[in-house]
Amino acid sequence: MFSLFKKKSLEVYAPVKGVIMAMADVQDPVFAQNMMGEGIAIQYEEGDAYAPIEGTVASVIKPSYHAFGMQAASGLEVLVHVGLDTVTLGAGIFEPLVNQGDEAHMGDKLLTINKDALHQSGLTLTTPIVILSNDHIKHVEYCVVPGDKAVPGETLIMRCELR
């Protein structure tokens, strides 16, 4: 009976290593103005990309593999978009380790990133993490502030209170 009064929430962890930044500071109006949904960004530094939540791989954006989406059992969807304009990059920078429909645990490696090639591309390496299914959430609590370090699978970045 008391479980009826428990808040349902979903924790979202950092998918990449870097420095936290406010979504409003992302140099892309679609992300900065929350047109796709609420979220936070990480200035990518190095390493691969990991599952920010427990769930199903909802999408792997082809052919560049620069972004992926995950869906939690609650229906909440999270998009991880590594870099801005990285959709223009050819093969060899991002390599997916999962396919659409695969199950993933929070902290599982989903995407290998050729850090050197990515840095040499000259593109902005800001990585937005966006809650796509805002109809599933009542409130987003940000657990980090701009300037904080983000470590994949360790740094809690958002807690979403679910409807």
Secondary structure, DSSP 8 states (H G I E B T S, - for coil): -GGGGS--EEEEE-SSEEEEE-GGGSSSHHHHTTSS--EEEEEEEES-EE-SSSEEEEEE-TTT--EEEEE-TTS-EEEEE-SSSGGG--TTSEEESS-TT-EE-TT-EEEEE-HHHHHHT----EEEEEE--GGGEEEEEE---TT-EE-TTT-EEEEEEE-
